[in-house]
Amino acid sequence: MRGQPLNNDAVVHPVLAELPVFTPDPDLWPRIAAAHAKAQAWRRTWRWPAAATAAAAVIAAILIAVPHAPADRGLAEGQRESQTLEREWQSIAPTAARPAADLARLHVIDSALQAAYDRGARPDELQPLWKQRNEALRGLILSARAEAVTRI
């Protein structure tokens, strides 16, 4: 029989013929129908509460995740900008030519940033400090460029 499709009737009929034949209990179909109706009722009862719970979980996850993302992104951008500005300032102004008054302002801002990080400040508190630091660095860069032009 290899290579030829099996004839299902030839295989199934002998197996079915060996099974016992009996008359089912007359209450069997009503019990099956009752069990089926009970399962459907249970599913119907819990469908909406389960959907509402899932929707609430999704909404909670969105509310928790979304507000922090832009603030964290803005904080990281402020830090990157500060690093770039500081490198530029250090390349323009030699250490000896840096005015003490401008350095004092930068030192005050850096101290405030460090204190904020030490106490675990939120991004919405840190972001303005990074903005102040970047503005101070821009001022230092402008004064260093003006001084370089004056020396020529």
Rosetta blueprint (number, residue, H / E / L):
1 M L
2 R L
3 G L
4 Q L
5 P L
6 L L
7 N L
8 N H
9 D H
10 A H
11 V H
12 V H
13 H H
14 P H
15 V H
16 L H
17 A H
18 E H
19 L L
20 P L
21 V L
22 F L
23 T L
24 P L
25 D L
26 P L
27 D L
28 L H
29 W H
30 P H
31 R H
32 I H
33 A H
34 A H
35 A H
36 H H
37 A H
38 K H
39 A H
40 Q H
41 A H
42 W H
43 R H
44 R H
45 T H
46 W H
47 R H
48 W H
49 P H
50 A H
51 A H
52 A H
53 T H
54 A H
55 A H
56 A H
57 A H
58 V H
59 I H
60 A H
61 A H
62 I H
63 L H
64 I H
65 A H
66 V L
67 P L
68 H H
69 A H
70 P H
71 A H
72 D H
73 R H
74 G H
75 L H
76 A H
77 E H
78 G H
79 Q H
80 R H
81 E H
82 S H
83 Q H
84 T H
85 L H
86 E H
87 R H
88 E H
89 W H
90 Q H
91 S H
92 I H
93 A L
94 P L
95 T H
96 A H
97 A H
98 R L
99 P L
100 A H
101 A H
102 D H
103 L H
104 A H
105 R H
106 L H
107 H H
108 V H
109 I H
110 D H
111 S H
112 A H
113 L H
114 Q H
115 A H
116 A H
117 Y H
118 D H
119 R L
120 G L
121 A L
122 R L
123 P H
124 D H
125 E H
126 L H
127 Q H
128 P H
129 L H
130 W H
131 K H
132 Q H
133 R H
134 N H
135 E H
136 A H
137 L H
138 R H
139 G H
140 L H
141 I H
142 L H
143 S H
144 A H
145 R H
146 A H
147 E H
148 A H
149 V H
150 T H
151 R H
152 I L
